[in-house]
């Protein structure tokens, strides 16, 4: 068995996550005489965050793949993209990478009258999404739920050295794609 590589350098939304998951499923389904070709996927991420629902979908589906997933922060992994990053059973960051934490947000249409129920529902969803996101991030790291909440409130940037201290990453190292590797750009 061998290793395949995926590079994801896109905003986080339903379309880009669909492309990422399609790439992963395609690699997982490739076989050689009936045996899977790949037992490991290295996923390089450079993502400024985006849609939290897409982030949860990617996180949950990536964790369900029947392969080993290794994630690499190659630039910035921000906001909801941190969940995708934590889906890796091994996680690495380049020396010049960072993670941005911030609170969840809701986009309302402009110039629209909003009844109290709509604003109240948005608050409920944002509160629950943020709680779930904190849970995902703290589950595989040394960052407590309360600390993740503080980082999100402050809009904190965590550089790779601090990310290692918190076990957000296992090590700091450059990403290395072998010249003849099976790779996919999303």
C-alpha beads as a LAMMPS data file, in Angstrom:
LAMMPS data file: protein, C-alpha beads

186 atoms
185 bonds

1 atom types
1 bond types

-500.0 500.0 xlo xhi
-500.0 500.0 ylo yhi
-500.0 500.0 zlo zhi

Masses

1 110.0

Atoms # bond

1 1 1 0.000 0.000 0.000
2 1 1 1.079 3.573 -0.545
3 1 1 0.446 7.210 0.207
4 1 1 -1.477 9.781 -1.844
5 1 1 -1.442 13.563 -1.440
6 1 1 -4.190 16.186 -1.631
7 1 1 -3.656 19.930 -1.540
8 1 1 -6.614 22.096 -0.491
9 1 1 -6.062 25.830 -0.924
10 1 1 -9.602 27.175 -1.150
11 1 1 -12.240 28.972 0.896
12 1 1 -14.458 26.678 2.907
13 1 1 -17.917 26.262 1.370
14 1 1 -20.206 23.462 0.184
15 1 1 -18.687 23.382 -3.326
16 1 1 -15.052 23.262 -2.234
17 1 1 -15.751 20.687 0.485
18 1 1 -17.623 18.569 -2.053
19 1 1 -14.523 18.687 -4.280
20 1 1 -12.286 17.734 -1.341
21 1 1 -14.480 14.804 -0.345
22 1 1 -14.750 13.649 -3.971
23 1 1 -10.944 13.642 -4.216
24 1 1 -10.678 11.605 -1.021
25 1 1 -13.361 9.121 -2.084
26 1 1 -11.761 8.737 -5.514
27 1 1 -8.399 7.927 -3.961
28 1 1 -9.960 5.538 -1.464
29 1 1 -11.779 3.705 -4.270
30 1 1 -8.696 3.273 -6.499
31 1 1 -7.477 -0.277 -6.433
32 1 1 -4.852 -2.533 -7.882
33 1 1 -6.168 -6.031 -8.659
34 1 1 -8.958 -5.579 -6.144
35 1 1 -6.739 -4.299 -3.340
36 1 1 -6.835 -0.667 -2.219
37 1 1 -3.949 1.355 -3.648
38 1 1 -3.724 3.848 -0.799
39 1 1 -3.704 3.366 2.934
40 1 1 -2.694 6.951 3.780
41 1 1 -3.709 10.373 2.499
42 1 1 -1.682 13.475 3.307
43 1 1 -3.951 16.521 3.200
44 1 1 -2.185 19.896 2.921
45 1 1 -4.418 22.768 4.014
46 1 1 -4.258 26.500 3.390
47 1 1 -7.731 27.770 4.202
48 1 1 -8.948 31.037 5.613
49 1 1 -12.084 29.373 6.908
50 1 1 -15.622 29.909 5.730
51 1 1 -18.894 28.064 6.082
52 1 1 -19.130 26.241 9.399
53 1 1 -21.674 23.691 8.110
54 1 1 -19.257 22.715 5.321
55 1 1 -16.513 22.484 7.953
56 1 1 -18.523 20.045 10.060
57 1 1 -19.395 17.973 6.970
58 1 1 -15.743 17.708 5.936
59 1 1 -14.587 16.888 9.477
60 1 1 -17.157 14.131 9.972
61 1 1 -16.713 12.555 6.551
62 1 1 -12.907 12.688 6.650
63 1 1 -12.918 10.950 10.021
64 1 1 -15.076 8.206 8.508
65 1 1 -12.716 7.379 5.640
66 1 1 -11.166 3.880 5.806
67 1 1 -7.621 5.265 5.522
68 1 1 -5.089 7.047 7.675
69 1 1 -5.406 10.818 7.259
70 1 1 -2.408 13.050 7.961
71 1 1 -3.019 16.799 7.852
72 1 1 -0.515 19.604 7.217
73 1 1 -1.021 23.330 7.793
74 1 1 1.034 24.848 4.970
75 1 1 0.023 28.495 5.479
76 1 1 -3.026 29.396 7.519
77 1 1 -5.813 27.201 8.789
78 1 1 -8.487 29.462 10.162
79 1 1 -11.839 29.275 11.852
80 1 1 -14.004 26.321 10.741
81 1 1 -11.081 24.900 8.729
82 1 1 -9.425 24.043 12.066
83 1 1 -11.993 21.254 12.385
84 1 1 -10.877 19.777 9.058
85 1 1 -7.291 19.995 10.245
86 1 1 -8.089 18.138 13.482
87 1 1 -9.590 15.251 11.476
88 1 1 -6.013 14.071 10.876
89 1 1 -4.726 11.292 13.117
90 1 1 -1.338 12.961 12.680
91 1 1 -1.135 16.738 12.298
92 1 1 1.803 18.883 11.213
93 1 1 2.444 22.565 10.565
94 1 1 5.168 24.307 8.625
95 1 1 7.323 26.685 10.683
96 1 1 5.680 29.725 9.077
97 1 1 2.060 28.650 9.472
98 1 1 -0.618 29.708 11.934
99 1 1 -4.181 29.087 13.085
100 1 1 -6.830 31.795 13.548
101 1 1 -9.587 31.257 16.085
102 1 1 -12.670 33.490 16.109
103 1 1 -16.314 33.387 17.046
104 1 1 -18.946 32.034 14.708
105 1 1 -20.875 34.509 12.576
106 1 1 -24.191 34.644 10.735
107 1 1 -24.785 36.567 7.509
108 1 1 -28.184 38.209 7.273
109 1 1 -29.546 39.624 4.031
110 1 1 -29.191 43.401 4.003
111 1 1 -32.172 45.754 4.046
112 1 1 -34.525 43.061 5.300
113 1 1 -36.768 43.401 8.325
114 1 1 -35.995 40.571 10.708
115 1 1 -38.537 39.317 13.209
116 1 1 -37.259 38.571 16.694
117 1 1 -37.736 34.825 16.081
118 1 1 -35.239 34.885 13.179
119 1 1 -32.623 36.702 15.261
120 1 1 -33.295 34.390 18.214
121 1 1 -32.951 31.278 16.020
122 1 1 -29.672 32.603 14.597
123 1 1 -28.353 33.138 18.127
124 1 1 -29.346 29.584 19.091
125 1 1 -27.652 28.067 16.030
126 1 1 -24.503 30.166 16.446
127 1 1 -24.263 29.198 20.098
128 1 1 -24.670 25.497 19.299
129 1 1 -22.283 25.557 16.304
130 1 1 -19.652 27.266 18.412
131 1 1 -20.107 24.736 21.237
132 1 1 -19.744 21.842 18.799
133 1 1 -16.705 23.436 17.159
134 1 1 -15.036 23.906 20.558
135 1 1 -15.796 20.268 21.353
136 1 1 -14.196 19.047 18.108
137 1 1 -11.067 21.163 18.581
138 1 1 -10.530 20.330 22.234
139 1 1 -11.176 16.592 21.766
140 1 1 -7.827 15.818 20.125
141 1 1 -5.661 18.551 21.628
142 1 1 -4.437 19.851 24.975
143 1 1 -6.670 22.898 24.549
144 1 1 -9.585 22.820 26.975
145 1 1 -13.072 23.814 25.919
146 1 1 -12.768 26.966 28.057
147 1 1 -9.447 27.846 26.416
148 1 1 -10.855 27.324 22.908
149 1 1 -13.762 29.611 23.887
150 1 1 -11.291 32.256 25.058
151 1 1 -9.218 31.973 21.870
152 1 1 -12.373 32.358 19.781
153 1 1 -13.578 35.384 21.785
154 1 1 -10.194 37.090 21.408
155 1 1 -9.729 36.283 17.727
156 1 1 -6.411 34.670 18.632
157 1 1 -3.712 33.636 16.191
158 1 1 -1.745 30.553 17.249
159 1 1 1.640 30.162 15.563
160 1 1 3.033 26.714 14.850
161 1 1 5.301 26.576 17.941
162 1 1 2.370 27.310 20.270
163 1 1 0.185 24.907 18.298
164 1 1 2.687 22.158 19.096
165 1 1 2.643 23.059 22.780
166 1 1 -1.171 22.688 22.786
167 1 1 -1.004 19.438 20.768
168 1 1 -2.983 21.046 17.967
169 1 1 -0.043 19.798 15.875
170 1 1 2.170 16.819 16.608
171 1 1 5.251 18.396 15.073
172 1 1 6.546 21.315 13.050
173 1 1 8.037 20.427 9.695
174 1 1 8.033 21.340 6.037
175 1 1 5.593 19.510 3.815
176 1 1 7.281 17.106 1.426
177 1 1 5.589 15.726 -1.679
178 1 1 7.585 12.933 -3.311
179 1 1 8.236 13.697 -6.972
180 1 1 6.333 10.683 -8.288
181 1 1 3.499 10.807 -5.761
182 1 1 -0.162 10.417 -6.642
183 1 1 -1.492 13.893 -5.920
184 1 1 -4.663 15.881 -6.279
185 1 1 -5.184 19.650 -6.190
186 1 1 -8.587 20.738 -4.871

Bonds

1 1 1 2
2 1 2 3
3 1 3 4
4 1 4 5
5 1 5 6
6 1 6 7
7 1 7 8
8 1 8 9
9 1 9 10
10 1 10 11
11 1 11 12
12 1 12 13
13 1 13 14
14 1 14 15
15 1 15 16
16 1 16 17
17 1 17 18
18 1 18 19
19 1 19 20
20 1 20 21
21 1 21 22
22 1 22 23
23 1 23 24
24 1 24 25
25 1 25 26
26 1 26 27
27 1 27 28
28 1 28 29
29 1 29 30
30 1 30 31
31 1 31 32
32 1 32 33
33 1 33 34
34 1 34 35
35 1 35 36
36 1 36 37
37 1 37 38
38 1 38 39
39 1 39 40
40 1 40 41
41 1 41 42
42 1 42 43
43 1 43 44
44 1 44 45
45 1 45 46
46 1 46 47
47 1 47 48
48 1 48 49
49 1 49 50
50 1 50 51
51 1 51 52
52 1 52 53
53 1 53 54
54 1 54 55
55 1 55 56
56 1 56 57
57 1 57 58
58 1 58 59
59 1 59 60
60 1 60 61
61 1 61 62
62 1 62 63
63 1 63 64
64 1 64 65
65 1 65 66
66 1 66 67
67 1 67 68
68 1 68 69
69 1 69 70
70 1 70 71
71 1 71 72
72 1 72 73
73 1 73 74
74 1 74 75
75 1 75 76
76 1 76 77
77 1 77 78
78 1 78 79
79 1 79 80
80 1 80 81
81 1 81 82
82 1 82 83
83 1 83 84
84 1 84 85
85 1 85 86
86 1 86 87
87 1 87 88
88 1 88 89
89 1 89 90
90 1 90 91
91 1 91 92
92 1 92 93
93 1 93 94
94 1 94 95
95 1 95 96
96 1 96 97
97 1 97 98
98 1 98 99
99 1 99 100
100 1 100 101
101 1 101 102
102 1 102 103
103 1 103 104
104 1 104 105
105 1 105 106
106 1 106 107
107 1 107 108
108 1 108 109
109 1 109 110
110 1 110 111
111 1 111 112
112 1 112 113
113 1 113 114
114 1 114 115
115 1 115 116
116 1 116 117
117 1 117 118
118 1 118 119
119 1 119 120
120 1 120 121
121 1 121 122
122 1 122 123
123 1 123 124
124 1 124 125
125 1 125 126
126 1 126 127
127 1 127 128
128 1 128 129
129 1 129 130
130 1 130 131
131 1 131 132
132 1 132 133
133 1 133 134
134 1 134 135
135 1 135 136
136 1 136 137
137 1 137 138
138 1 138 139
139 1 139 140
140 1 140 141
141 1 141 142
142 1 142 143
143 1 143 144
144 1 144 145
145 1 145 146
146 1 146 147
147 1 147 148
148 1 148 149
149 1 149 150
150 1 150 151
151 1 151 152
152 1 152 153
153 1 153 154
154 1 154 155
155 1 155 156
156 1 156 157
157 1 157 158
158 1 158 159
159 1 159 160
160 1 160 161
161 1 161 162
162 1 162 163
163 1 163 164
164 1 164 165
165 1 165 166
166 1 166 167
167 1 167 168
168 1 168 169
169 1 169 170
170 1 170 171
171 1 171 172
172 1 172 173
173 1 173 174
174 1 174 175
175 1 175 176
176 1 176 177
177 1 177 178
178 1 178 179
179 1 179 180
180 1 180 181
181 1 181 182
182 1 182 183
183 1 183 184
184 1 184 185
185 1 185 186
